[in-house]
């Protein structure tokens, strides 16, 4: 069995208990129980350092994984943004064409109504001249 990494003076503990009025057999039993409990539950400096190393190593691995994942997502995002830009350019082109078509149709409609109203006005003037004569 490896020597514990903590310091527990069982003899001093037994002496203290005996000085407090506990007989030697009970004092030894208390010391043995306390020693066993401390050996199983107390973390040593080496335990904490080992956990720290493990934690740093795990964090480094997870950090590297996260950086790789973020780089991959960044590449995907840039590709998606390029696709969106192409779609927006195509939509803009189609919208410009529709606006141009609508403007041309509006001009034709205005000219048609202008022509019809001129004919109607001419007819009205012609009728008025016939009526006046």
Order of alpha helices (4+ residues) and beta strands (2+ residues): alpha-alpha-alpha
